[in-house]
């Protein structure tokens, strides 16, 4: 797909799509949370909502929900600021994200792509993703943002 470029000096192992502004808890909401918020607020068109439901279902089947494996993974007391990152090798999951980004753009919601070799302390890992607590409460050791 060409979205992940490992030709630079620092290897890029992880990618995350997130808000440019921190939420009320001081964290950066991920792309799925941003689109799901638009849906909860009733802002999606019928076509966008159909896409969201269909693709959210696909993602739910395609890889594990970390919180079903470890209920504390997103616990704010245990793992403050925990956030999921795709492994760059999970191209079959990453290639569906641009359509979510198009929905956000259509609604004026800014989202950035963050790539990192070391986004934080890993609290969960499977074949396609990690969940990390960011280093020092930051977005992680960011190698590149777009």
C-alpha positions as CSV (number, residue, x, y, z in Angstrom):
1,X,0.0,0.0,0.0
2,X,3.0,2.3,0.4
3,X,1.6,4.0,3.6
4,X,4.5,2.8,5.7
5,X,8.0,3.8,4.6
6,X,10.8,1.8,6.3
7,X,13.6,3.3,4.1
8,X,14.7,5.9,6.7
9,X,17.3,5.5,9.3
10,X,14.8,4.7,12.1
11,X,12.7,1.6,11.6
12,X,9.0,2.2,11.8
13,X,7.2,-0.6,13.4
14,X,3.9,0.9,14.5
15,X,1.3,3.3,13.1
16,X,-1.6,5.1,14.7
17,X,-4.3,7.5,13.3
18,X,-5.4,10.0,16.0
19,X,-6.9,13.4,16.7
20,X,-4.6,16.4,16.5
21,X,-6.2,17.8,19.7
22,X,-6.3,16.1,23.1
23,X,-9.7,15.0,24.4
24,X,-11.1,15.9,27.9
25,X,-8.9,13.2,29.5
26,X,-5.8,14.7,27.9
27,X,-5.3,11.9,25.3
28,X,-5.5,11.7,21.6
29,X,-8.7,9.9,20.4
30,X,-8.0,7.3,17.7
31,X,-9.6,7.3,14.2
32,X,-12.3,4.8,15.1
33,X,-13.3,6.7,18.3
34,X,-13.5,9.9,16.3
35,X,-15.8,8.4,13.6
36,X,-17.9,6.6,16.3
37,X,-18.3,9.9,18.1
38,X,-19.7,11.5,14.9
39,X,-22.1,8.6,14.7
40,X,-23.3,9.0,18.3
41,X,-23.9,12.7,17.6
42,X,-26.0,11.8,14.6
43,X,-23.7,13.6,12.2
44,X,-23.0,10.9,9.7
45,X,-24.9,10.6,6.4
46,X,-26.8,7.4,5.7
47,X,-23.9,6.2,3.5
48,X,-21.2,7.1,6.0
49,X,-23.2,5.3,8.8
50,X,-23.6,2.2,6.6
51,X,-19.8,2.2,5.9
52,X,-19.0,2.6,9.6
53,X,-21.3,-0.2,10.7
54,X,-20.1,-2.6,8.0
55,X,-16.4,-1.8,8.5
56,X,-16.5,-1.7,12.3
57,X,-18.1,-5.2,12.1
58,X,-15.3,-6.3,9.7
59,X,-12.6,-5.0,12.1
60,X,-14.3,-6.7,15.1
61,X,-14.0,-10.0,13.2
62,X,-10.5,-9.3,11.8
63,X,-8.6,-8.9,15.0
64,X,-9.0,-9.2,18.8
65,X,-10.4,-6.5,21.0
66,X,-7.6,-6.1,23.6
67,X,-10.1,-5.4,26.4
68,X,-11.7,-8.8,25.9
69,X,-8.3,-10.4,26.5
70,X,-7.3,-8.2,29.4
71,X,-10.1,-6.1,30.9
72,X,-7.6,-3.7,32.5
73,X,-5.8,-2.8,29.3
74,X,-7.7,0.5,28.9
75,X,-8.2,1.1,32.7
76,X,-7.3,4.7,33.3
77,X,-5.9,3.9,36.7
78,X,-3.9,0.9,35.7
79,X,-2.7,2.0,32.2
80,X,-3.2,5.8,32.0
81,X,-3.5,7.0,28.4
82,X,-3.3,3.5,26.9
83,X,-3.7,3.6,23.1
84,X,-3.7,1.0,20.4
85,X,-1.2,1.1,17.5
86,X,-1.3,-1.1,14.4
87,X,1.8,-3.0,13.6
88,X,3.1,-1.8,10.2
89,X,2.9,-5.4,9.0
90,X,-0.9,-5.3,9.4
91,X,-1.5,-3.9,6.0
92,X,-4.8,-5.7,5.6
93,X,-6.1,-3.6,8.5
94,X,-4.4,-0.3,7.7
95,X,-5.6,-0.3,4.1
96,X,-9.2,0.3,5.2
97,X,-8.4,3.4,7.3
98,X,-8.3,6.0,4.5
99,X,-12.1,5.7,4.1
100,X,-12.5,6.5,7.8
101,X,-10.2,9.5,7.3
102,X,-12.4,10.7,4.4
103,X,-15.4,10.7,6.7
104,X,-13.5,12.8,9.2
105,X,-12.3,15.2,6.5
106,X,-15.9,15.6,5.3
107,X,-16.9,16.7,8.8
108,X,-13.9,19.0,9.4
109,X,-12.3,16.7,12.0
110,X,-8.6,16.7,11.8
111,X,-6.7,13.4,12.2
112,X,-3.0,12.7,11.8
113,X,-1.0,9.6,11.1
114,X,1.7,8.9,13.7
115,X,4.5,6.4,13.1
116,X,6.9,5.2,15.7
117,X,9.5,2.6,16.5
118,X,8.8,3.0,20.2
119,X,5.4,4.5,21.1
120,X,5.4,3.6,24.8
121,X,5.3,0.8,27.3
122,X,3.6,-2.2,25.8
123,X,0.7,-3.5,27.9
124,X,-0.9,-5.7,25.3
125,X,0.3,-7.3,22.0
126,X,-1.0,-9.6,19.4
127,X,-0.2,-10.3,15.7
128,X,-1.5,-7.0,14.4
129,X,-1.4,-4.5,17.2
130,X,0.0,-3.3,20.4
131,X,-1.5,-1.2,23.2
132,X,0.9,1.1,24.9
133,X,1.0,3.6,27.8
134,X,2.8,6.5,26.1
135,X,6.2,7.6,27.4
136,X,5.8,10.4,29.9
137,X,2.1,10.9,28.9
138,X,3.2,12.0,25.5
139,X,2.2,10.6,22.1
140,X,5.2,8.3,22.2
141,X,8.6,8.5,20.6
142,X,7.3,9.7,17.3
143,X,9.5,9.2,14.3
144,X,7.2,10.8,11.8
145,X,3.8,12.5,11.7
146,X,1.7,13.3,8.7
